[in-house]
Each structure stands twice: as C-alpha cells, then as structure tokens.
Amino acid sequence: MPDLDVVRREIERMRIRTGRQRKEILQLQRAGVGTASAEALLSRMEAKIESLCAQRDALKAQPRQTKGRVLGGRTW
C-alpha cells in the first residue's frame, strides 16, 4: 500500500491538472469548439481524485507503528 505522503502529492498534482483542464475547457467553449470529450476527461480526473482521497483517508485511519526508541537511539 502506498505511503500517505505519496498519495497526498498525487492528489495535489491531480488537482493542479484538473484546474488546467477546466481552463482549457473554458477557452474551447469561448472559441465555439465542442468540449464533450474534454468534459468526459475532466469527470474521469475528478473521479480519480475522489478515489485518492478515499485512499488517503483510509491510510490516515490506520494506526502508525512506532519503533520503540528513546532518545539516544537505544531500544528498550
């Protein structure tokens, strides 16, 4: 299972991409070009973000394992 930080970075990257996709759709609409395929891609991207958020929440709910070390690096 991926690390929590990896999932968070992927969510952030996908959110940036969806923002760019929305801007491109607006530009296409202003130009009078059909945007059905671009909107379908955007909905798939948003679904991927939702699944990553669910995965992140599941990872956050898991208890973290501590190594049992104290200051000085000794194991007791």
C-alpha positions in Angstrom: 0.0 0.0 0.0 1.4 3.4 -0.9 2.7 5.9 1.7 0.5 8.7 2.9 2.8 11.4 1.6 2.8 9.8 -1.9 -1.0 9.8 -2.0 -1.1 13.4 -0.8 1.4 14.5 -3.5 -0.6 12.7 -6.2 -3.9 14.4 -5.0 -2.2 17.8 -5.2 -0.8 17.0 -8.7 -4.2 15.8 -10.0 -5.9 18.9 -8.6 -3.5 21.2 -10.5 -4.2 19.2 -13.6 -7.9 19.4 -13.2 -7.6 23.2 -12.8 -5.7 23.4 -16.0 -8.3 21.2 -17.8 -11.1 23.4 -16.6 -9.3 26.5 -18.0 -8.8 24.7 -21.3 -12.5 23.8 -21.5 -13.5 27.4 -20.9 -11.2 28.5 -23.7 -12.6 25.9 -26.0 -16.2 27.0 -25.1 -15.4 30.6 -25.8 -13.9 29.6 -29.2 -17.1 27.7 -30.0 -15.4 24.3 -30.1 -17.1 21.2 -28.8 -16.0 20.2 -25.4 -17.7 16.8 -24.8 -14.6 14.7 -24.8 -12.7 17.3 -22.6 -15.5 17.3 -20.1 -15.5 13.5 -20.0 -11.8 13.5 -19.3 -12.4 16.1 -16.5 -15.0 13.9 -14.9 -12.6 10.9 -15.0 -9.9 13.0 -13.4 -12.3 14.1 -10.7 -13.3 10.5 -10.0 -9.6 9.6 -9.7 -9.1 12.4 -7.2 -12.1 11.1 -5.2 -10.7 7.6 -5.1 -7.3 9.0 -4.0 -9.0 11.0 -1.2 -10.7 7.8 0.0 -7.4 6.0 -0.1 -5.7 8.9 1.9 -8.5 8.8 4.5 -8.0 5.0 4.9 -4.3 5.5 5.3 -4.9 8.2 7.9 -7.2 6.0 9.9 -4.6 3.2 10.2 -2.6 3.3 13.4 1.0 4.3 12.9 3.6 1.9 14.2 6.3 3.4 16.5 9.7 1.9 16.6 10.0 2.0 20.4 13.2 4.0 20.5 14.1 6.6 23.1 16.5 9.5 23.0 19.9 8.4 22.2 18.8 5.7 19.8 18.6 2.9 22.3 16.0 0.2 22.0 14.4 -0.9 25.3 
